[in-house]
């Protein structure tokens, strides 16, 4: 579905100064993104790029929100750009409604239990961040309270208050220990308070598991469209390698089309989710998969002798070692899922420079409405 360009959403009461949606109310891609896509298409003899869009409100199923303020009046929201000044956003229109409900419950529980909010300057106070992820099938919330403490005990009363107030709306509740002075949102250790070990989604029929520390897309309806688009580019019985595979949302979805699948991932929590997804497969399908943990550079040999290689790298683009491996031994097809047009354009130039690949198709997905970002799937074919 492509959003109606004439459609408008109500004005946002949090802007300014909330920085979350710099183009709020403007459907479709930014002018810069459209221009870059058009330039790429023209340079490689492709038709104008199709842009797939979706819902413009209530689409965000993942949120990481800061907790700041006084004990009697905590705020939950986003920092103003370039600062630690918090914008309280209780009625965010792009959030799934349950995210706003959870934030209000947590705010009330903080007041009722007297838990102090974190102060960046003093590095004091307990409640630091809130992460909320909505499970689509149950419409319940996986909730993580991030605290400036090494142990869960100072948060026991707060967590119990949250559990009781959310009731059937709660999928699971977690404490994340983050006592270091750092701008990172999450610490390394998660402590389960109640509920399942992961929330579950399905892509291409595959069951995909998300522990609370695993990366996941915030707009799952469009992520599903991206996965379907990638699936269409996998020939039956292909030998596939996937890099930056996360919990396996793409890789496991194409497993029924593959004769063998290698999945690379470096993040511990995503590897934990991938292991859960693999355990849910029947033995025959599971036997087709090998996991290559570590960096994409270290796992680059996994691309050799593959029919299709898939990569979904971070915004900086492909690791130079992986890029060199692909150029030196091009697979028949390379499917590149990109969240940054600048790195995609740079990597495209390198991939086609020596004639090993040609850019065969481009598709864009408005995965990040009201921002300057776009998710793009570029399909490269080996020449000759």
Secondary structure, DSSP 8 states (H G I E B T S, - for coil): ----TT------TTTTT--S-TTTT--S--HHHHHHHHHHHHHTT----EEE---SSS-B-EEEEEEEEETTEEEEEEE-TTS--EEE-TT-SSB-HHHHHHHHHHHHHHHHHT--B-BTTTTB-SEEEEEEEEETTTTEEEEEEEESSSSSGGGHHHHHHHHHHHGGGEEEEEEEE--SS-S-S--SEEEEEEE-SSEEEEETTEEEEE-TTS---S-HHHHHHHHHHHHTTS-TTEEEEEES-TTSTTTGGGGGGEEEEEEEE--HHHHHHHHHHHHTS-HHHHTTEEEEES-TTTTGGGGTT-SEEEE---TT-S-HHHHHHHHHS--SEEEEEES-HHHHHHHHHHHHHTSSEEEEEEEEE--STTSS--EEEEEEEE--
